[in-house]
């Protein structure tokens, strides 16, 4: 028997499947259990963080929201991560007030980063609001701001990986700190139990109007139990935006 978890978003459906129990499905040989290495645990935990970020993006942000990079003038660079996080906190306090004046609620995801050459910056995803670009520029006091608009390719899959970079995943980074605003809840999954083995990928039929994002398919064995798992994402053929 295996268990399927289905997370539904406006333009994506994420599916996670794993064999129930510790001994695998009939006919499957369970891998001998080995204690994971420290690096394996770190990469596993990072993968969970990427997944949470991706689901927050899919649940709460839309195409044409802002992808912003806050930069520092050389003479205003922070002495360390604690100061950089304090700068971000002050920026968010000013921006939150500007959004409130426009009758909007601020939503954001941020990764504070410093490179190996001591270049500090903050990557952020920020929801759109009236005159938000002006408010963002006024709220950041330490340097220039680069603006881009979110795009839909992969339904933010690559963006989630970019927003959760660490020195483990990017050797150009010396330190990074990921944060997200409160209230970015992730929908609870629908849980379904199935008998037997996973349906072969070639025989899976997505619902009408959807397709399997082949780049999202991951198959392997649990780091902790040795039992098989599979993950994939379905995407809409035609995107929908909030009415």
TORRO-466889 format. One record per residue: residue number from 1; residue in three letters; chain; x negated, z negated, y of N, C-alpha, C in turn. Coordinates in steps of 0.1 Angstrom, whole numbers, plus 5000, padded with zeros to 4 digits. Example, Ala and Ser with C-alpha at 12.3 -4.5 7.8 and 13.67 -1.06 7.14 Angstrom:
# residues 2
PAMI   kemar   nuba   dolum    nc1    nc3    nc2   cac1   cac3   cac2    cc1    cc3    cc2
PAMI       1    ALA       A   4868   4922   4943   4877   4922   4955   4868   4922   4967
PAMI       2    SER       A   4872   4929   4978   4863   4929   4989   4871   4921   5000
END
This chain:
# residues 243
PAMI   kemar   nuba   dolum    nc1    nc3    nc2   cac1   cac3   cac2    cc1    cc3    cc2
PAMI       1    UNK       A   4992   5000   4988   5000   5000   5000   4991   5000   5013
PAMI       2    UNK       A   4996   5007   5023   4989   5007   5035   4999   5004   5047
PAMI       3    UNK       A   4994   4999   5058   5002   4996   5069   4999   5005   5081
PAMI       4    UNK       A   5009   5010   5087   5008   5019   5098   5013   5012   5111
PAMI       5    UNK       A   5005   5012   5121   5010   5007   5134   5011   5019   5144
PAMI       6    UNK       A   5022   5020   5151   5025   5031   5160   5027   5026   5174
PAMI       7    UNK       A   5018   5030   5183   5019   5026   5197   5024   5038   5205
PAMI       8    UNK       A   5035   5037   5212   5041   5048   5219   5039   5047   5234
PAMI       9    UNK       A   5034   5058   5240   5033   5059   5254   5040   5071   5259
PAMI      10    UNK       A   5040   5073   5272   5048   5085   5277   5043   5098   5272
PAMI      11    UNK       A   5030   5100   5271   5025   5113   5267   5015   5112   5255
PAMI      12    UNK       A   5015   5100   5248   5006   5099   5237   5013   5089   5227
PAMI      13    UNK       A   5010   5091   5214   5013   5082   5204   5001   5079   5196
PAMI      14    UNK       A   4997   5066   5196   4985   5062   5189   4989   5056   5175
PAMI      15    UNK       A   4982   5060   5165   4985   5056   5151   4973   5049   5145
PAMI      16    UNK       A   4975   5038   5140   4965   5031   5132   4970   5028   5118
PAMI      17    UNK       A   4962   5031   5108   4965   5029   5094   4954   5021   5087
PAMI      18    UNK       A   4958   5011   5079   4947   5004   5072   4954   5000   5058
PAMI      19    UNK       A   4945   5000   5048   4950   4995   5035   4952   4980   5035
PAMI      20    UNK       A   4964   4976   5030   4968   4962   5030   4959   4954   5020
PAMI      21    UNK       A   4957   4942   5023   4950   4933   5013   4935   4936   5013
PAMI      22    UNK       A   4928   4928   5005   4914   4929   5005   4908   4938   4994
PAMI      23    UNK       A   4916   4943   4986   4911   4950   4974   4913   4965   4974
PAMI      24    UNK       A   4919   4970   4984   4921   4985   4985   4933   4990   4977
PAMI      25    UNK       A   4935   5003   4978   4946   5009   4971   4942   5012   4957
PAMI      26    UNK       A   4952   5015   4948   4949   5018   4934   4940   5031   4934
PAMI      27    UNK       A   4929   5030   4925   4920   5041   4924   4909   5041   4934
PAMI      28    UNK       A   4910   5033   4945   4900   5032   4955   4890   5021   4952
PAMI      29    UNK       A   4877   5025   4952   4867   5015   4950   4864   5008   4963
PAMI      30    UNK       A   4865   4995   4963   4863   4987   4975   4847   4985   4977
PAMI      31    UNK       A   4843   4988   4989   4829   4986   4992   4825   4972   4991
PAMI      32    UNK       A   4813   4970   4985   4808   4956   4984   4806   4950   4998
PAMI      33    UNK       A   4811   4938   4999   4811   4931   5012   4797   4928   5016
PAMI      34    UNK       A   4794   4931   5029   4781   4928   5034   4783   4921   5048
PAMI      35    UNK       A   4775   4912   5051   4776   4906   5064   4772   4916   5075
PAMI      36    UNK       A   4780   4919   5085   4777   4929   5095   4765   4924   5104
PAMI      37    UNK       A   4757   4933   5109   4746   4930   5117   4751   4926   5131
PAMI      38    UNK       A   4743   4921   5139   4747   4917   5153   4751   4930   5161
PAMI      39    UNK       A   4743   4940   5159   4746   4953   5166   4760   4959   5162
PAMI      40    UNK       A   4762   4958   5149   4775   4963   5144   4787   4955   5150
PAMI      41    UNK       A   4785   4942   5151   4796   4933   5157   4798   4937   5171
PAMI      42    UNK       A   4787   4939   5179   4787   4943   5193   4795   4956   5195
PAMI      43    UNK       A   4791   4966   5186   4798   4979   5187   4812   4978   5183
PAMI      44    UNK       A   4816   4970   5173   4830   4968   5170   4837   4962   5181
PAMI      45    UNK       A   4832   4951   5187   4839   4945   5199   4840   4955   5211
PAMI      46    UNK       A   4830   4963   5213   4831   4973   5223   4842   4983   5221
PAMI      47    UNK       A   4843   4987   5208   4853   4996   5204   4867   4991   5207
PAMI      48    UNK       A   4869   4978   5204   4882   4971   5207   4884   4971   5222
PAMI      49    UNK       A   4874   4969   5230   4876   4969   5245   4880   4983   5250
PAMI      50    UNK       A   4873   4994   5244   4877   5007   5248   4891   5010   5245
PAMI      51    UNK       A   4896   5006   5233   4910   5008   5229   4919   5001   5238
PAMI      52    UNK       A   4917   4988   5242   4925   4981   5251   4926   4988   5265
PAMI      53    UNK       A   4914   4993   5270   4914   5000   5282   4922   5013   5282
PAMI      54    UNK       A   4920   5020   5271   4927   5033   5269   4943   5031   5269
PAMI      55    UNK       A   4947   5020   5263   4961   5018   5262   4967   5013   5275
PAMI      56    UNK       A   4959   5005   5283   4963   5001   5296   4964   5014   5305
PAMI      57    UNK       A   4955   5023   5304   4955   5035   5312   4968   5043   5309
PAMI      58    UNK       A   4970   5045   5296   4982   5053   5292   4995   5046   5295
PAMI      59    UNK       A   4996   5033   5296   5008   5026   5298   5011   5025   5313
PAMI      60    UNK       A   5001   5024   5322   5003   5020   5335   4998   5030   5346
PAMI      61    UNK       A   4990   5040   5342   4985   5049   5352   4989   5064   5349
PAMI      62    UNK       A   4989   5072   5359   4994   5086   5358   4984   5095   5364
PAMI      63    UNK       A   4986   5108   5361   4978   5119   5367   4980   5118   5382
PAMI      64    UNK       A   4969   5119   5389   4968   5119   5404   4968   5105   5409
PAMI      65    UNK       A   4967   5094   5401   4962   5081   5406   4947   5083   5409
PAMI      66    UNK       A   4941   5073   5414   4928   5074   5419   4917   5069   5409
PAMI      67    UNK       A   4906   5077   5408   4894   5073   5402   4884   5071   5414
PAMI      68    UNK       A   4879   5059   5416   4872   5056   5428   4858   5050   5424
PAMI      69    UNK       A   4848   5054   5431   4835   5048   5429   4831   5041   5442
PAMI      70    UNK       A   4829   5028   5442   4825   5021   5454   4810   5019   5453
PAMI      71    UNK       A   4803   5024   5463   4788   5023   5463   4783   5013   5474
PAMI      72    UNK       A   4770   5010   5473   4764   5001   5482   4753   5008   5490
PAMI      73    UNK       A   4753   5004   5503   4741   5008   5511   4729   5000   5505
PAMI      74    UNK       A   4717   5005   5506   4706   4999   5500   4704   4984   5505
PAMI      75    UNK       A   4706   4983   5518   4704   4970   5524   4715   4960   5522
PAMI      76    UNK       A   4726   4965   5516   4737   4956   5513   4739   4953   5498
PAMI      77    UNK       A   4729   4958   5490   4730   4956   5475   4731   4941   5472
PAMI      78    UNK       A   4739   4937   5462   4740   4923   5458   4727   4918   5451
PAMI      79    UNK       A   4726   4905   5452   4714   4899   5445   4716   4898   5430
PAMI      80    UNK       A   4728   4899   5425   4731   4898   5411   4746   4901   5408
PAMI      81    UNK       A   4749   4899   5395   4763   4903   5391   4773   4893   5398
PAMI      82    UNK       A   4770   4881   5399   4780   4871   5405   4783   4875   5419
PAMI      83    UNK       A   4774   4879   5427   4777   4884   5441   4784   4897   5440
PAMI      84    UNK       A   4781   4906   5431   4788   4919   5430   4803   4916   5427
PAMI      85    UNK       A   4806   4907   5418   4819   4904   5414   4827   4897   5426
PAMI      86    UNK       A   4819   4889   5434   4826   4883   5446   4829   4894   5456
PAMI      87    UNK       A   4821   4904   5457   4824   4915   5466   4836   4923   5462
PAMI      88    UNK       A   4837   4925   5448   4849   4931   5443   4862   4923   5445
PAMI      89    UNK       A   4861   4910   5444   4872   4901   5446   4877   4901   5460
PAMI      90    UNK       A   4868   4902   5470   4871   4902   5484   4878   4916   5487
PAMI      91    UNK       A   4872   4927   5481   4878   4940   5483   4892   4940   5478
PAMI      92    UNK       A   4895   4935   5466   4908   4935   5460   4918   4926   5468
PAMI      93    UNK       A   4913   4915   5474   4922   4907   5482   4927   4915   5494
PAMI      94    UNK       A   4918   4922   5501   4922   4930   5512   4931   4942   5508
PAMI      95    UNK       A   4928   4948   5497   4935   4960   5493   4949   4955   5488
PAMI      96    UNK       A   4950   4944   5481   4963   4939   5476   4972   4937   5488
PAMI      97    UNK       A   4967   4931   5499   4975   4929   5511   4980   4942   5517
PAMI      98    UNK       A   4971   4952   5517   4975   4965   5523   4986   4971   5514
PAMI      99    UNK       A   4985   4970   5501   4996   4975   5492   5009   4968   5495
PAMI     100    UNK       A   5008   4955   5496   5020   4947   5498   5027   4951   5511
PAMI     101    UNK       A   5019   4954   5521   5025   4958   5534   5033   4972   5532
PAMI     102    UNK       A   5029   4980   5522   5036   4992   5520   5047   4991   5509
PAMI     103    UNK       A   5049   4979   5505   5059   4976   5494   5055   4981   5481
PAMI     104    UNK       A   5042   4981   5478   5037   4986   5465   5029   4974   5458
PAMI     105    UNK       A   5028   4975   5445   5020   4966   5437   5007   4972   5433
PAMI     106    UNK       A   4996   4965   5436   4983   4971   5432   4980   4969   5417
PAMI     107    UNK       A   4976   4980   5411   4972   4980   5397   4958   4986   5397
PAMI     108    UNK       A   4949   4980   5389   4935   4985   5389   4928   4981   5376
PAMI     109    UNK       A   4917   4989   5373   4908   4986   5363   4894   4989   5369
PAMI     110    UNK       A   4884   4980   5366   4871   4982   5373   4860   4979   5363
PAMI     111    UNK       A   4849   4986   5365   4836   4983   5358   4825   4982   5368
PAMI     112    UNK       A   4820   4970   5370   4809   4967   5379   4796   4971   5372
PAMI     113    UNK       A   4788   4979   5378   4776   4984   5371   4763   4983   5379
PAMI     114    UNK       A   4752   4981   5373   4739   4982   5380   4730   4990   5370
PAMI     115    UNK       A   4723   5000   5376   4715   5008   5367   4701   5002   5366
PAMI     116    UNK       A   4693   5009   5358   4679   5004   5356   4671   5005   5369
PAMI     117    UNK       A   4675   5013   5379   4668   5014   5391   4674   5006   5402
PAMI     118    UNK       A   4683   4996   5398   4689   4987   5407   4700   4993   5417
PAMI     119    UNK       A   4706   5004   5413   4716   5010   5421   4730   5004   5416
PAMI     120    UNK       A   4736   4996   5425   4748   4990   5422   4760   4998   5426
PAMI     121    UNK       A   4771   4998   5418   4783   5005   5421   4794   5000   5413
PAMI     122    UNK       A   4807   5003   5417   4819   4999   5410   4827   5011   5407
PAMI     123    UNK       A   4830   5014   5394   4840   5024   5391   4853   5017   5389
PAMI     124    UNK       A   4863   5024   5395   4877   5018   5395   4887   5029   5393
PAMI     125    UNK       A   4898   5025   5386   4910   5033   5386   4921   5024   5393
PAMI     126    UNK       A   4927   5031   5403   4937   5024   5412   4949   5033   5413
PAMI     127    UNK       A   4961   5026   5412   4973   5033   5413   4976   5038   5427
PAMI     128    UNK       A   4983   5049   5428   4986   5056   5441   4997   5048   5448
PAMI     129    UNK       A   4995   5047   5462   5005   5042   5471   5004   5049   5484
PAMI     130    UNK       A   5014   5048   5493   5013   5054   5506   5001   5050   5513
PAMI     131    UNK       A   4993   5060   5518   4981   5057   5526   4971   5049   5518
PAMI     132    UNK       A   4971   5050   5505   4962   5041   5497   4947   5045   5500
PAMI     133    UNK       A   4944   5058   5502   4930   5062   5504   4925   5056   5517
PAMI     134    UNK       A   4933   5055   5527   4929   5048   5540   4927   5033   5537
PAMI     135    UNK       A   4936   5027   5530   4935   5013   5527   4922   5010   5519
PAMI     136    UNK       A   4919   5018   5510   4907   5016   5501   4894   5017   5510
PAMI     137    UNK       A   4894   5027   5519   4882   5028   5527   4880   5016   5536
PAMI     138    UNK       A   4891   5011   5542   4890   5000   5551   4887   4987   5543
PAMI     139    UNK       A   4890   4986   5531   4889   4973   5523   4874   4972   5518
PAMI     140    UNK       A   4867   4983   5516   4853   4982   5511   4843   4982   5522
PAMI     141    UNK       A   4835   4972   5523   4827   4969   5535   4812   4972   5532
PAMI     142    UNK       A   4808   4977   5520   4794   4977   5516   4788   4990   5515
PAMI     143    UNK       A   4795   5001   5517   4789   5014   5515   4800   5025   5514
PAMI     144    UNK       A   4796   5036   5508   4805   5048   5508   4814   5047   5496
PAMI     145    UNK       A   4825   5055   5496   4835   5055   5485   4837   5070   5481
PAMI     146    UNK       A   4836   5072   5468   4839   5086   5463   4852   5086   5456
PAMI     147    UNK       A   4861   5095   5460   4874   5096   5455   4876   5108   5445
PAMI     148    UNK       A   4882   5106   5434   4887   5117   5426   4901   5113   5421
PAMI     149    UNK       A   4908   5124   5416   4922   5121   5411   4921   5121   5395
PAMI     150    UNK       A   4929   5113   5389   4929   5113   5375   4934   5126   5369
PAMI     151    UNK       A   4929   5130   5358   4934   5142   5352   4939   5139   5338
PAMI     152    UNK       A   4946   5148   5332   4953   5144   5319   4946   5147   5307
PAMI     153    UNK       A   4934   5154   5307   4928   5158   5295   4925   5147   5285
PAMI     154    UNK       A   4931   5148   5273   4929   5138   5263   4937   5125   5266
PAMI     155    UNK       A   4946   5126   5276   4953   5114   5280   4944   5102   5282
PAMI     156    UNK       A   4934   5104   5290   4925   5093   5295   4916   5088   5284
PAMI     157    UNK       A   4914   5095   5273   4906   5090   5262   4891   5089   5267
PAMI     158    UNK       A   4886   5099   5273   4872   5099   5278   4871   5089   5290
PAMI     159    UNK       A   4881   5088   5298   4880   5079   5309   4879   5065   5305
PAMI     160    UNK       A   4886   5061   5294   4885   5047   5289   4871   5044   5284
PAMI     161    UNK       A   4865   5054   5278   4851   5052   5274   4842   5050   5286
PAMI     162    UNK       A   4844   5058   5296   4836   5058   5308   4838   5044   5315
PAMI     163    UNK       A   4850   5039   5316   4853   5027   5323   4848   5014   5316
PAMI     164    UNK       A   4844   5016   5304   4839   5004   5296   4825   5005   5292
PAMI     165    UNK       A   4817   5013   5299   4803   5014   5296   4795   5001   5297
PAMI     166    UNK       A   4786   5000   5288   4777   4988   5289   4762   4993   5286
PAMI     167    UNK       A   4752   4985   5287   4739   4989   5283   4738   4993   5268
PAMI     168    UNK       A   4747   4988   5260   4747   4992   5246   4751   5007   5244
PAMI     169    UNK       A   4760   5012   5253   4765   5026   5252   4758   5035   5262
PAMI     170    UNK       A   4752   5030   5272   4745   5038   5282   4732   5032   5286
PAMI     171    UNK       A   4721   5038   5281   4708   5032   5284   4704   5032   5298
PAMI     172    UNK       A   4711   5039   5307   4708   5040   5321   4713   5027   5328
PAMI     173    UNK       A   4721   5019   5321   4727   5007   5327   4718   4995   5324
PAMI     174    UNK       A   4717   4986   5333   4710   4973   5331   4720   4962   5328
PAMI     175    UNK       A   4732   4963   5335   4742   4953   5333   4756   4959   5337
PAMI     176    UNK       A   4767   4954   5331   4780   4959   5335   4790   4948   5332
PAMI     177    UNK       A   4801   4948   5340   4811   4938   5338   4825   4944   5340
PAMI     178    UNK       A   4833   4944   5330   4846   4951   5330   4857   4941   5334
PAMI     179    UNK       A   4867   4946   5342   4878   4937   5346   4891   4946   5347
PAMI     180    UNK       A   4902   4940   5347   4915   4947   5349   4925   4937   5355
PAMI     181    UNK       A   4934   4943   5363   4944   4934   5370   4954   4928   5360
PAMI     182    UNK       A   4960   4917   5363   4970   4910   5355   4982   4919   5354
PAMI     183    UNK       A   4990   4918   5343   5002   4925   5342   5001   4939   5336
PAMI     184    UNK       A   4990   4943   5332   4988   4956   5325   4991   4954   5310
PAMI     185    UNK       A   5003   4951   5307   5007   4948   5294   5007   4961   5285
PAMI     186    UNK       A   5003   4959   5273   5003   4970   5263   5015   4969   5254
PAMI     187    UNK       A   5023   4980   5252   5035   4979   5243   5032   4974   5229
PAMI     188    UNK       A   5041   4966   5224   5039   4962   5210   5041   4974   5200
PAMI     189    UNK       A   5033   4974   5189   5035   4986   5180   5046   4984   5171
PAMI     190    UNK       A   5051   4996   5166   5061   4996   5155   5052   4995   5142
PAMI     191    UNK       A   5056   4986   5133   5048   4984   5121   5056   4989   5109
PAMI     192    UNK       A   5050   4998   5101   5057   5003   5089   5047   5002   5077
PAMI     193    UNK       A   5053   4998   5066   5045   4997   5053   5048   5009   5044
PAMI     194    UNK       A   5037   5015   5039   5039   5026   5030   5032   5023   5016
PAMI     195    UNK       A   5038   5029   5006   5032   5027   4993   5022   5039   4991
PAMI     196    UNK       A   5012   5036   4982   5002   5047   4979   4991   5048   4989
PAMI     197    UNK       A   4985   5060   4990   4973   5062   4998   4978   5069   5011
PAMI     198    UNK       A   4968   5070   5020   4971   5078   5033   4975   5092   5030
PAMI     199    UNK       A   4984   5097   5037   4988   5111   5036   4976   5120   5041
PAMI     200    UNK       A   4972   5130   5034   4961   5138   5039   4964   5144   5052
PAMI     201    UNK       A   4954   5144   5061   4955   5149   5074   4962   5163   5075
PAMI     202    UNK       A   4958   5171   5066   4963   5185   5065   4978   5186   5063
PAMI     203    UNK       A   4984   5175   5057   4998   5175   5054   5006   5167   5064
PAMI     204    UNK       A   5000   5161   5073   5008   5154   5084   5015   5164   5093
PAMI     205    UNK       A   5027   5161   5096   5035   5170   5104   5039   5162   5117
PAMI     206    UNK       A   5034   5165   5128   5038   5157   5140   5052   5161   5144
PAMI     207    UNK       A   5059   5152   5151   5073   5155   5156   5072   5167   5165
PAMI     208    UNK       A   5084   5174   5166   5085   5185   5175   5080   5182   5189
PAMI     209    UNK       A   5072   5191   5195   5067   5188   5208   5054   5180   5209
PAMI     210    UNK       A   5049   5177   5197   5036   5169   5197   5026   5176   5188
PAMI     211    UNK       A   5013   5173   5190   5002   5178   5181   4992   5167   5179
PAMI     212    UNK       A   4984   5168   5169   4974   5158   5166   4961   5162   5174
PAMI     213    UNK       A   4957   5153   5182   4944   5154   5189   4933   5152   5179
PAMI     214    UNK       A   4927   5163   5175   4917   5163   5164   4905   5154   5168
PAMI     215    UNK       A   4902   5154   5181   4890   5146   5186   4893   5131   5185
PAMI     216    UNK       A   4905   5127   5183   4909   5113   5182   4908   5108   5168
PAMI     217    UNK       A   4907   5116   5158   4908   5112   5144   4895   5105   5140
PAMI     218    UNK       A   4897   5092   5135   4886   5084   5130   4889   5079   5117
PAMI     219    UNK       A   4881   5080   5107   4883   5075   5094   4871   5067   5090
PAMI     220    UNK       A   4873   5056   5083   4861   5048   5078   4866   5036   5070
PAMI     221    UNK       A   4857   5026   5069   4860   5014   5062   4858   5002   5071
PAMI     222    UNK       A   4866   4992   5070   4866   4980   5078   4852   4974   5077
PAMI     223    UNK       A   4847   4970   5089   4834   4963   5090   4834   4950   5082
PAMI     224    UNK       A   4846   4944   5082   4847   4930   5077   4853   4929   5063
PAMI     225    UNK       A   4862   4938   5059   4868   4938   5046   4864   4949   5036
PAMI     226    UNK       A   4858   4960   5042   4854   4971   5034   4866   4980   5029
PAMI     227    UNK       A   4878   4977   5034   4889   4986   5031   4891   4998   5040
PAMI     228    UNK       A   4897   5009   5036   4898   5021   5044   4907   5019   5056
PAMI     229    UNK       A   4904   5026   5066   4913   5027   5078   4913   5042   5083
PAMI     230    UNK       A   4923   5045   5091   4923   5058   5098   4931   5056   5111
PAMI     231    UNK       A   4925   5063   5122   4932   5062   5135   4933   5076   5140
PAMI     232    UNK       A   4944   5079   5148   4946   5092   5154   4956   5091   5166
PAMI     233    UNK       A   4956   5101   5174   4965   5101   5185   4973   5115   5185
PAMI     234    UNK       A   4986   5114   5187   4994   5125   5190   4996   5127   5205
PAMI     235    UNK       A   4995   5139   5209   4997   5142   5224   5009   5152   5225
PAMI     236    UNK       A   5016   5151   5236   5027   5160   5239   5021   5174   5242
PAMI     237    UNK       A   5028   5184   5238   5025   5198   5241   5027   5201   5256
PAMI     238    UNK       A   5037   5195   5262   5040   5195   5276   5041   5181   5282
PAMI     239    UNK       A   5032   5178   5291   5032   5164   5296   5045   5161   5304
PAMI     240    UNK       A   5048   5149   5305   5059   5144   5313   5054   5134   5323
PAMI     241    UNK       A   5059   5134   5335   5056   5124   5345   5069   5116   5348
PAMI     242    UNK       A   5067   5104   5354   5078   5096   5358   5087   5104   5367
PAMI     243    UNK       A   5100   5103   5365   5110   5110   5373   5111   5102   5387
END
